[in-house]
């Protein structure tokens, strides 16, 4: 059995940022990764995907993007190269091809069991990410066997889908991108729309994430919001990163011929039923967008930025989308594929420490769990609103690495 002061589980951006911060504090550690560095970016993303954040917003502890296109959006090969290069530059002690099968309490902290031997450690950092396992609703089990079901982590491009129509369930960033790509391939697409946050790619000549960064929105601390659980359940941004910096939203999808429907609520064989809430969901998204634009305009006036940015742009609401269907029969309409863009859940069958709540989520305050020496990284709004971004893991890693360093026993003073 090997020993390390700290075991970090996960070799993505969160685990690597933690490694850098632990090294800065001279904390002995190892990073265990089931595959390769940045494995999920390698094997669980579709071919055309780009980051939603601009390249300049890929800051990690000790590293910033230095390339020629800071305002563009990284492709997946770029992300992999970026994280690979970061791991090498910081000398991260990553043990690749090492799958953790159990984390359990031990007399001196924790025992981490893997398929390549066991480790003992005073501290364990769970940096396995927020996008762990695709969430597929239970009603999916009622679909006929001849309907192909796909989740985003297994989707690569439209060519892998059978001919015929596609039902995409979920209208977050993932849902709208895949609906648009599949529709462009010539397959008729129906998009089931749930809660979402409509978002322009740019406003007043600046990327929308430049505004959120400049105004300090992304740095907002979990301790400063009224109800952190409510904030963590806010719908994700409906945003895409494309070379032409274009916006993609429901009005554009509808104009291009994508059929919109309300939330998918029931499956009965080949029949899928939808809630009568399409207008409610789109008006709510419009309201969130209008509030953000107002906040940006107020910031421009307050900070005296009117001469440095573009003029205010008119807000165009999407109040009355075309009436969506209440039910569809997949077979009658030639829909042979259902793509579940319904988010992710986290699962920890290997975690033998009693820190999970009734939903199976890790209980923590800012990444610090009730079990001394057990931490979590990379979750949505962990310590800050940006915690799940590449740009956000660094600040969280610094805080938690400092907490780990302070856990060390202080040397006893000898009498003079």
C-alpha positions as CSV (number, residue, x, y, z in Angstrom):
1,X,0.0,0.0,0.0
2,X,1.3,3.5,-0.9
3,X,0.8,6.6,1.1
4,X,0.3,10.3,0.2
5,X,-0.7,13.2,2.3
6,X,-3.5,14.0,-0.2
7,X,-5.2,11.9,-3.0
8,X,-6.9,13.9,-5.7
9,X,-9.4,11.9,-7.7
10,X,-9.9,13.2,-11.2
11,X,-7.4,14.5,-13.8
12,X,-9.5,17.2,-15.4
13,X,-9.2,21.0,-14.9
14,X,-10.4,20.8,-11.3
15,X,-7.9,18.1,-10.3
16,X,-5.0,19.7,-12.1
17,X,-5.8,23.1,-10.6
18,X,-5.8,21.5,-7.1
19,X,-2.5,19.8,-7.9
20,X,-0.9,23.1,-8.7
21,X,-2.2,24.8,-5.6
22,X,-1.1,21.8,-3.4
23,X,2.4,22.0,-4.9
24,X,2.6,25.7,-4.1
25,X,1.9,24.8,-0.5
26,X,4.4,21.9,-0.4
27,X,1.6,19.4,0.2
28,X,2.5,15.9,-0.9
29,X,-0.2,14.5,-3.2
30,X,-1.1,12.3,-6.1
31,X,-3.8,12.7,-8.8
32,X,-5.6,9.5,-9.8
33,X,-7.3,9.5,-13.2
34,X,-9.3,6.5,-14.6
35,X,-8.3,7.3,-18.2
36,X,-6.1,10.0,-19.6
37,X,-5.7,13.7,-18.5
38,X,-8.9,15.5,-19.5
39,X,-10.6,12.1,-20.3
40,X,-14.2,13.5,-20.4
41,X,-13.1,16.2,-22.9
42,X,-11.6,13.4,-25.0
43,X,-14.3,10.7,-25.0
44,X,-17.6,12.3,-23.9
45,X,-18.0,15.3,-26.2
46,X,-19.4,15.6,-29.7
47,X,-17.2,16.4,-32.7
48,X,-18.2,20.0,-33.4
49,X,-18.4,21.2,-29.8
50,X,-16.5,24.3,-28.7
51,X,-16.2,25.8,-25.3
52,X,-18.9,28.2,-24.4
53,X,-16.3,30.5,-22.7
54,X,-13.8,32.6,-24.8
55,X,-10.2,31.4,-24.9
56,X,-9.1,34.2,-22.6
57,X,-11.5,32.9,-20.0
58,X,-9.5,29.6,-19.6
59,X,-7.4,30.9,-16.8
60,X,-5.8,28.3,-14.5
61,X,-3.4,28.8,-11.5
62,X,-0.2,29.9,-13.2
63,X,-1.5,29.7,-16.7
64,X,-3.4,31.9,-19.1
65,X,-4.2,31.5,-22.8
66,X,-1.4,33.1,-24.9
67,X,-2.5,32.3,-28.4
68,X,-3.6,34.6,-31.3
69,X,-7.4,34.3,-30.9
70,X,-8.3,35.2,-27.2
71,X,-11.9,36.0,-28.1
72,X,-12.6,32.8,-30.0
73,X,-13.8,29.5,-28.5
74,X,-11.6,26.4,-28.1
75,X,-12.4,23.2,-30.0
76,X,-12.2,19.9,-28.1
77,X,-8.7,19.1,-29.4
78,X,-7.6,22.5,-28.3
79,X,-9.0,21.9,-24.8
80,X,-7.3,18.6,-24.5
81,X,-4.0,20.1,-25.7
82,X,-4.4,23.0,-23.3
83,X,-5.0,20.7,-20.3
84,X,-2.3,18.2,-21.3
85,X,0.2,21.1,-21.6
86,X,-0.9,22.4,-18.2
87,X,-0.4,19.1,-16.6
88,X,3.1,18.9,-18.0
89,X,4.0,22.4,-17.1
90,X,3.1,22.1,-13.5
91,X,4.6,18.6,-13.2
92,X,1.3,17.2,-11.9
93,X,1.8,13.7,-10.3
94,X,-1.0,12.1,-12.3
95,X,-1.4,8.3,-12.3
96,X,-3.4,7.7,-15.4
97,X,-5.4,4.5,-16.2
98,X,-6.2,4.2,-12.5
99,X,-9.8,3.6,-11.5
100,X,-10.9,4.2,-8.0
101,X,-13.2,1.4,-6.7
102,X,-13.6,2.6,-3.1
103,X,-12.9,5.5,-0.7
104,X,-13.4,4.5,2.9
105,X,-12.4,5.7,6.3
106,X,-9.1,4.5,7.8
107,X,-7.3,4.9,11.1
108,X,-5.1,7.6,9.6
109,X,-7.6,9.4,7.3
110,X,-8.8,7.5,4.3
111,X,-8.0,4.4,2.2
112,X,-8.4,4.8,-1.5
113,X,-8.8,1.4,-3.3
114,X,-8.0,1.3,-7.0
115,X,-7.6,-1.3,-9.7
116,X,-3.8,-0.7,-9.4
117,X,-3.4,-0.9,-5.7
118,X,-4.4,1.0,-2.6
119,X,-3.4,4.4,-1.2
120,X,-3.6,5.8,2.3
121,X,-4.1,9.5,2.7
122,X,-4.9,12.2,5.3
123,X,-7.0,14.0,2.7
124,X,-9.0,13.1,-0.4
125,X,-10.3,15.6,-3.0
126,X,-13.1,14.4,-5.2
127,X,-12.5,16.3,-8.5
128,X,-14.6,14.0,-10.7
129,X,-16.7,16.8,-12.1
130,X,-20.2,18.0,-12.2
131,X,-21.1,16.3,-15.5
132,X,-20.7,12.7,-14.2
133,X,-23.6,10.6,-15.5
134,X,-26.2,11.7,-18.0
135,X,-29.6,12.1,-16.4
136,X,-32.3,10.2,-18.4
137,X,-35.8,10.4,-17.0
138,X,-37.5,7.2,-15.9
139,X,-40.2,7.6,-18.6
140,X,-37.5,6.8,-21.2
141,X,-38.0,3.2,-20.2
142,X,-41.4,3.3,-21.8
143,X,-40.2,3.9,-25.3
144,X,-40.3,1.1,-27.9
145,X,-37.2,-0.9,-28.4
146,X,-36.8,0.2,-32.0
147,X,-36.5,3.9,-31.0
148,X,-32.8,4.8,-30.7
149,X,-32.0,6.6,-27.5
150,X,-28.9,8.8,-27.2
151,X,-27.3,10.9,-24.5
152,X,-24.9,13.8,-25.3
153,X,-21.9,12.0,-23.9
154,X,-22.4,9.3,-26.5
155,X,-23.4,11.5,-29.4
156,X,-20.6,12.4,-31.9
157,X,-22.3,13.7,-35.1
158,X,-25.6,13.3,-37.0
159,X,-24.2,10.6,-39.2
160,X,-24.3,8.1,-36.4
161,X,-28.1,8.5,-36.1
162,X,-30.6,6.5,-38.1
163,X,-32.4,8.2,-41.0
164,X,-35.6,9.9,-39.9
165,X,-36.8,12.5,-37.4
166,X,-35.3,13.2,-34.0
167,X,-36.8,14.3,-30.8
168,X,-34.4,16.4,-28.7
169,X,-35.5,16.7,-25.0
170,X,-34.0,19.7,-23.2
171,X,-33.3,23.2,-24.4
172,X,-30.1,24.2,-22.5
173,X,-26.9,24.9,-24.3
174,X,-26.5,21.3,-25.3
175,X,-30.0,20.8,-26.4
176,X,-30.2,23.8,-28.8
177,X,-26.7,23.1,-30.3
178,X,-27.6,19.5,-31.1
179,X,-31.1,20.3,-32.3
180,X,-29.5,22.9,-34.7
181,X,-26.8,20.5,-35.9
182,X,-29.1,17.6,-36.5
183,X,-31.7,19.7,-38.2
184,X,-29.0,21.1,-40.5
185,X,-28.1,17.5,-41.5
186,X,-31.5,17.2,-43.0
187,X,-33.3,15.4,-40.3
188,X,-36.6,16.9,-39.0
189,X,-36.2,17.9,-35.3
190,X,-38.7,18.4,-32.5
191,X,-37.3,20.2,-29.5
192,X,-39.0,19.7,-26.1
193,X,-38.3,22.9,-24.1
194,X,-38.0,23.1,-20.4
195,X,-36.5,25.7,-18.1
196,X,-33.7,27.6,-19.7
197,X,-31.8,30.9,-19.6
198,X,-31.9,32.7,-22.9
199,X,-28.6,34.4,-23.6
200,X,-27.1,36.5,-26.5
201,X,-23.5,35.7,-27.5
202,X,-22.6,39.3,-27.3
203,X,-24.2,42.6,-26.2
204,X,-23.0,46.2,-26.9
205,X,-20.0,44.9,-28.8
206,X,-18.7,42.6,-26.0
207,X,-19.0,38.9,-25.3
208,X,-21.8,38.3,-22.8
209,X,-19.3,36.5,-20.6
210,X,-17.0,39.5,-20.7
211,X,-19.9,41.4,-19.1
212,X,-20.5,38.8,-16.5
213,X,-16.8,38.7,-15.7
214,X,-16.4,42.5,-15.7
215,X,-19.4,43.1,-13.5
216,X,-18.2,40.5,-10.9
217,X,-21.3,38.2,-11.5
218,X,-19.1,35.1,-12.0
219,X,-17.1,35.9,-8.8
220,X,-20.2,36.1,-6.6
221,X,-19.6,33.9,-3.6
222,X,-22.0,31.1,-2.5
223,X,-22.2,32.8,1.0
224,X,-23.5,36.0,-0.6
225,X,-26.6,34.7,-2.3
226,X,-30.0,34.5,-0.5
227,X,-30.5,30.8,-1.0
228,X,-27.6,28.8,-2.4
229,X,-29.7,25.7,-3.2
230,X,-32.1,27.8,-5.2
231,X,-29.1,29.4,-7.0
232,X,-27.6,26.0,-7.8
233,X,-30.9,24.9,-9.4
234,X,-31.1,27.9,-11.8
235,X,-31.4,26.8,-15.4
236,X,-28.1,26.7,-17.4
237,X,-27.2,29.3,-19.9
238,X,-28.5,28.8,-23.5
239,X,-25.2,29.7,-25.1
240,X,-23.0,28.5,-27.9
241,X,-19.4,29.2,-28.9
242,X,-18.9,29.5,-32.7
243,X,-16.2,30.9,-34.9
244,X,-18.6,33.6,-36.1
245,X,-19.7,34.6,-32.5
246,X,-23.3,34.1,-33.5
247,X,-26.2,33.7,-31.1
248,X,-28.4,30.6,-31.1
249,X,-31.7,30.6,-29.4
250,X,-35.3,29.3,-29.7
251,X,-36.5,32.1,-32.0
252,X,-33.7,31.3,-34.5
253,X,-34.3,27.6,-34.2
254,X,-38.0,28.0,-34.9
255,X,-37.2,30.3,-37.9
256,X,-35.0,27.5,-39.3
257,X,-37.7,24.9,-39.1
258,X,-37.2,23.2,-35.7
259,X,-40.5,22.4,-34.2
260,X,-40.8,23.5,-30.5
261,X,-42.9,21.7,-27.9
262,X,-43.3,22.0,-24.1
263,X,-41.6,19.8,-21.6
264,X,-41.8,16.1,-22.3
265,X,-43.9,14.7,-19.4
266,X,-45.1,11.2,-20.4
267,X,-44.1,8.3,-22.6
268,X,-46.6,5.6,-23.5
269,X,-45.1,3.4,-26.1
270,X,-44.5,5.5,-29.2
271,X,-46.7,8.3,-27.9
272,X,-44.9,11.2,-26.2
273,X,-46.9,13.9,-24.3
274,X,-45.8,17.4,-23.7
275,X,-46.8,20.0,-21.1
276,X,-48.8,23.0,-22.2
277,X,-46.0,25.3,-20.9
278,X,-44.0,26.4,-24.0
279,X,-45.1,30.0,-23.7
280,X,-44.6,30.1,-20.0
281,X,-41.1,28.8,-20.3
282,X,-40.1,31.2,-23.1
283,X,-41.6,34.2,-21.4
284,X,-39.8,33.3,-18.2
285,X,-36.5,33.1,-20.2
286,X,-37.3,36.5,-21.8
287,X,-37.7,38.0,-18.3
288,X,-34.4,36.7,-17.1
289,X,-32.7,38.0,-20.2
290,X,-34.4,41.4,-19.9
291,X,-33.2,41.7,-16.3
292,X,-29.6,40.9,-17.3
293,X,-29.6,43.5,-20.1
294,X,-31.0,46.1,-17.8
295,X,-28.2,45.2,-15.3
296,X,-25.6,45.6,-17.9
297,X,-26.9,49.0,-19.0
298,X,-27.0,50.2,-15.4
299,X,-23.4,49.0,-15.0
300,X,-22.3,50.9,-18.2
301,X,-23.9,54.1,-16.8
302,X,-22.5,53.7,-13.3
303,X,-19.0,52.9,-14.5
304,X,-18.9,55.5,-17.3
305,X,-18.3,52.9,-20.0
306,X,-20.7,54.4,-22.6
307,X,-17.8,55.7,-24.7
308,X,-15.9,52.4,-24.6
309,X,-18.6,49.9,-25.6
310,X,-21.3,49.8,-28.2
311,X,-24.8,51.4,-28.0
312,X,-27.6,49.7,-26.1
313,X,-29.3,47.2,-28.4
314,X,-33.1,46.7,-28.5
315,X,-34.5,43.8,-26.6
316,X,-36.6,41.5,-28.9
317,X,-38.8,39.2,-26.8
318,X,-40.0,35.8,-27.9
319,X,-43.4,35.9,-26.3
320,X,-45.5,33.9,-28.8
321,X,-43.7,30.8,-30.2
322,X,-45.7,28.6,-32.6
323,X,-48.1,26.5,-30.7
324,X,-46.4,23.2,-30.0
325,X,-48.0,19.8,-30.1
326,X,-49.5,18.3,-27.0
327,X,-48.6,14.7,-28.1
328,X,-46.8,13.1,-30.9
329,X,-46.7,9.5,-32.2
330,X,-43.1,8.8,-33.0
331,X,-43.8,6.0,-35.5
332,X,-46.5,8.0,-37.3
333,X,-44.1,11.0,-37.6
334,X,-41.1,9.0,-38.6
335,X,-39.1,9.9,-35.5
336,X,-36.6,7.2,-34.9
337,X,-34.3,8.8,-32.4
338,X,-34.8,10.5,-29.0
339,X,-31.8,12.5,-27.7
340,X,-31.9,13.2,-23.9
341,X,-30.3,16.5,-23.3
342,X,-31.7,16.5,-19.8
343,X,-28.6,17.3,-17.8
344,X,-26.4,15.2,-15.5
345,X,-26.4,13.7,-12.1
346,X,-23.6,12.6,-9.9
347,X,-23.2,9.1,-8.6
348,X,-20.7,7.8,-6.0
349,X,-21.1,4.0,-5.6
350,X,-17.4,3.9,-4.6
351,X,-17.7,6.5,-1.8
352,X,-18.0,4.6,1.5
353,X,-17.9,7.8,3.6
354,X,-21.4,9.0,5.0
355,X,-21.5,12.4,3.3
356,X,-24.3,11.9,0.8
357,X,-27.8,13.5,1.2
358,X,-31.1,11.9,0.3
359,X,-30.6,12.8,-3.4
360,X,-27.2,11.1,-3.5
361,X,-25.4,14.5,-3.7
362,X,-22.4,15.3,-1.5
363,X,-23.1,17.5,1.5
364,X,-20.6,20.3,1.7
365,X,-20.0,23.9,2.5
366,X,-17.9,25.4,-0.2
367,X,-16.3,22.1,-1.0
368,X,-15.6,21.1,2.6
369,X,-17.6,18.0,3.5
370,X,-18.7,17.0,7.1
371,X,-16.0,14.3,7.0
372,X,-12.7,15.9,8.1
373,X,-10.2,15.8,5.2
374,X,-12.7,15.0,2.5
375,X,-13.3,17.7,-0.2
376,X,-15.1,18.1,-3.4
377,X,-14.2,20.2,-6.5
378,X,-15.6,21.4,-9.8
379,X,-19.3,21.4,-8.9
380,X,-21.7,24.1,-10.0
381,X,-21.6,27.1,-7.7
382,X,-19.3,25.3,-5.3
383,X,-17.8,28.4,-3.8
384,X,-18.5,30.9,-6.6
385,X,-20.9,31.2,-9.5
386,X,-18.0,30.3,-11.9
387,X,-17.0,27.2,-10.0
388,X,-17.9,24.7,-12.8
389,X,-16.0,26.7,-15.5
390,X,-12.3,26.1,-16.4
391,X,-11.9,29.7,-15.3
392,X,-13.4,29.1,-11.9
393,X,-11.7,26.0,-10.6
394,X,-8.5,27.9,-9.7
395,X,-9.9,30.2,-7.1
396,X,-11.7,27.3,-5.4
397,X,-8.6,25.2,-5.5
398,X,-6.6,27.9,-3.8
399,X,-9.1,28.1,-1.0
400,X,-9.4,24.4,-0.5
401,X,-5.6,23.8,-0.8
402,X,-5.1,26.4,2.0
403,X,-7.7,24.5,4.1
404,X,-5.8,21.3,3.5
405,X,-2.5,22.9,4.4
406,X,-3.9,24.2,7.7
407,X,-4.9,20.7,8.7
408,X,-1.3,19.6,9.1
409,X,-0.3,19.2,12.7
410,X,1.8,22.1,13.9
411,X,5.2,21.1,15.2
412,X,5.5,21.3,19.0
413,X,7.7,24.1,20.4
414,X,10.6,23.0,22.6
415,X,11.2,24.7,25.8
416,X,14.2,27.2,25.8
